[in-house]
Amino acid sequence: DVAILVVDSRPGEFESGFEAGGQTREHAILARSLGVTQLGVAVNKMDAVEWSQDRFDEIAQKLGQFLKQAGYRESDVRYIPCSGLMGVNLARSVQPDELNSWYRGPSLVQRIGWRELRGSVWFFFL
């Protein structure tokens, strides 16, 4: 199974969901306990941080350490910068110049197909 974990990239918002007792941690652990082994992390609201690569990398690094401790393999976790409000990098890899300068990867929907899926797809929105 695969889950999509949607996290807020805005300063303070990611941290409040990630700190002890935050829903980001709870949902990642819940997904793992349900047998989810593949995780797509949609780093949402990147438009609010002006598509900052530093912010994206900071979130991926902090979350990555935690997810590894929770039992996810690094190779089974993918991070995708996006903006749900603007519809950027959700279904297609059409990106604003600020994002295109550092991210050339697939969109969220394209990333779901990173390997053949067998089973369910779970979505956890924060």
Buried (B, 14 or more C-beta within 10 A) or exposed (E): BBBBBBBBBBEEBBBBBBEEEBBBBEBBBBBBEEEBBBBBBBBBBBBBBEBBBEBBEBBBEBBBEBBEEBEBEEEBBBBBBBBBEEEBBBEEBEBBEBBEEBBEEBBBBBBBEBEEEEEEEBEBEB
